[in-house]
Amino acid sequence: MESIEEIAFRIISAAGDSLSMMFEAMKLSRNGKFEEAEQLMQKADDFLLQAHKVQTELIAEESRGNKSEYSILMVHAQDHIMNAMLAKPLIREIINLYKRLG
């Protein structure tokens, strides 16, 4: 079984990759590369989904009575996934604005 630290790093890695890809997609769209931006946003969605699945597994385990230990690393992981989830609709809106301007 994975430790809480290993699970946290899985979330941090996937959510961090997702957020980085979203920002890169925004830069691509600023330069009129909308197809590339959309492909990168899809990859970002896939990574965010991975992070969300890990988070959901933890929630499901806790609902079954299997509480995990408190970890500041897990709090940090939750920050990463929340930032990516919040950035996604904002970056999508910015990409749409670049499309309208282009």
Wavefront OBJ file of the C-alpha trace (Angstrom):
o trace
v 0.000 0.000 0.000
v 1.208 3.498 -0.842
v 2.189 5.873 1.903
v 0.364 9.172 2.296
v 3.516 10.901 1.014
v 3.541 8.812 -2.171
v -0.135 9.556 -2.751
v 0.477 13.268 -2.153
v 3.321 13.280 -4.666
v 1.085 11.608 -7.260
v -1.438 14.418 -6.830
v 1.237 17.144 -6.845
v 2.861 15.737 -9.963
v -0.334 15.315 -11.985
v -1.895 18.613 -10.894
v 1.376 20.489 -11.400
v 1.831 19.055 -14.887
v -1.757 19.961 -15.691
v -1.339 23.561 -14.580
v 1.926 23.955 -16.481
v 0.286 22.643 -19.644
v -2.643 25.012 -19.247
v -0.341 28.018 -18.983
v 1.610 26.828 -22.019
v -1.673 26.447 -23.920
v -2.557 30.013 -23.020
v 0.778 31.203 -24.430
v 0.192 29.218 -27.613
v -3.227 30.771 -28.058
v -1.782 34.242 -27.530
v 0.378 33.474 -30.587
v -2.598 32.245 -32.606
v -1.742 28.538 -32.287
v -5.235 27.509 -31.265
v -5.138 23.902 -32.436
v -1.928 23.241 -30.512
v -3.381 25.034 -27.504
v -6.502 22.866 -27.581
v -4.428 19.684 -27.799
v -2.395 20.808 -24.805
v -5.543 21.695 -22.871
v -6.823 18.174 -23.516
v -3.592 16.721 -22.132
v -3.913 19.066 -19.149
v -7.459 17.791 -18.598
v -6.141 14.215 -18.595
v -3.536 15.032 -15.939
v -6.076 16.916 -13.840
v -8.401 13.923 -14.060
v -5.582 11.679 -12.811
v -5.034 13.947 -9.806
v -8.770 14.101 -9.136
v -9.079 10.306 -9.256
v -6.354 9.940 -6.621
v -8.107 12.528 -4.471
v -11.441 10.746 -4.922
v -9.867 7.436 -3.870
v -8.726 9.062 -0.625
v -12.186 10.481 0.019
v -13.819 7.113 -0.691
v -11.426 5.352 1.679
v -12.157 7.851 4.418
v -15.899 7.430 3.904
v -15.355 3.699 4.521
v -13.779 4.539 7.862
v -10.152 4.238 6.734
v -8.878 7.628 7.749
v -5.454 8.704 6.544
v -2.936 10.421 8.738
v -2.615 14.193 8.680
v 0.169 15.347 6.402
v 1.265 18.870 5.511
v 2.421 17.339 2.228
v -1.153 16.248 1.530
v -2.363 19.766 2.322
v 0.173 21.008 -0.221
v -1.114 18.448 -2.739
v -4.666 19.670 -2.206
v -3.460 23.230 -2.878
v -1.990 22.067 -6.185
v -5.149 20.352 -7.352
v -7.334 23.276 -6.256
v -5.140 25.763 -8.130
v -5.324 23.673 -11.299
v -9.083 23.243 -10.982
v -9.546 26.977 -10.497
v -7.176 27.943 -13.311
v -8.823 25.675 -15.888
v -12.001 27.705 -16.556
v -10.100 30.989 -16.353
v -7.485 29.859 -18.877
v -10.199 28.453 -21.145
v -11.896 31.856 -21.061
v -8.632 33.623 -21.917
v -8.062 31.246 -24.837
v -11.595 32.006 -26.072
v -10.855 35.722 -25.841
v -7.673 35.278 -27.887
v -9.708 33.400 -30.505
v -12.191 36.277 -30.722
v -9.396 38.809 -31.050
v -7.550 36.727 -33.647
l 1 2 3 4 5 6 7 8 9 10 11 12 13 14 15 16 17 18 19 20 21 22 23 24 25 26 27 28 29 30 31 32 33 34 35 36 37 38 39 40 41 42 43 44 45 46 47 48 49 50 51 52 53 54 55 56 57 58 59 60 61 62 63 64 65 66 67 68 69 70 71 72 73 74 75 76 77 78 79 80 81 82 83 84 85 86 87 88 89 90 91 92 93 94 95 96 97 98 99 100 101 102
